[in-house]
């Protein structure tokens, strides 16, 4: 009795420890999802893709603060309802309606605005504008909490909006890889024979090609762009899913309830969908978390190399490419911020996957990181 109680207490303690590490991953992922959904609401620069370019304040350190003069761009406004405008803002931000000019000081006199334009550290240029051509609130003080990139764009805003791209790439890649991998894995493991040989030949060919080279090839065929990256990453991550599903299916199809289903005359599709697939769902969930983390890293690498997400969309990998020179100079934070964001999100999915692996008793060979 005492030994049994001790065993249950030990298992409970291990489960609590597991939930503690797994909960950290869930919290990280939940925060990332919240940021992705409300990116334009949270971002200080709510323009589309956070692409408000102010060259005069390029490559400024975190915490840089300055006054900005707002000059209307005189664009024709679209006649749309308030709901439509709110929906557009939620998904795409708002179009640039002002040209922002950094200034160090200003004064108004005789219907004119007189200001000192900030050109650089210690360099100013006098400018003036009629007050009747300016909006009611023509001066705004802005603080760039993570600094600005070489084009004077807010790093924090682009980092927040870039969360959408990383999660979107991971989600679409997982959906594509699971769809192809599960389908081919089930067919290979269940039918065996020539079907298994043909599918395994394809798997071995794809497996032998380095992932990054395969992504290059797919990207070159499909072209550079937003959706092309989703497809390219997804099409290169199905192999490990197919191998795992094949192995699990070969083990499950030997069990008695599968034999009974065949005797009862159930179709192969029903057996696969209702009896085999539900019983291999646990390792599929673990490998899905693994693929999610891998897709984020691959997308960042592609964008860093210039063949992934294209400017001005704020991909974390692209942000590192634009600012990596500052790592060894005076502003390392400009490149480290997106790198840390990638690391945290990948760690979150790794913790989630390892937690699921332990809870669902998935074999160690399928655990993330093994």
ABEGO torsion letter per residue (X at the ends): XAAAAAAAAAAAAAAAAAAAAAAAAAAAAAAAAAAAAAAAAABABABBGGABBBAAABGBBBGBBBBBBBBBAGBBBBBBBAAAAAAAAAAAEBBBABBBBBBABBBBBGGBBBBBBBABBGBBBBBBBBAAABBABABBBBBBAAEBBAAGBBAAAAAAAAAAAAAAAAAAAAAAAAAAAAAAAAAAAAAEEAAAAAAAAAAAAAAABBAAAAAAAAAAAAEBEAAAAAAAAAAAAAAAAAAAAAAAAAAAAABAAAAAAAAAGBBAAAAAAAAAAAAAAAAAAAAAAAAAAAAAAAAAAAAAAGABBBOABBBAAAAAAAAAAAAABABAAAAAAAAAAAAAAAAAAAAAAAAAAAAAGBBAAABBGX
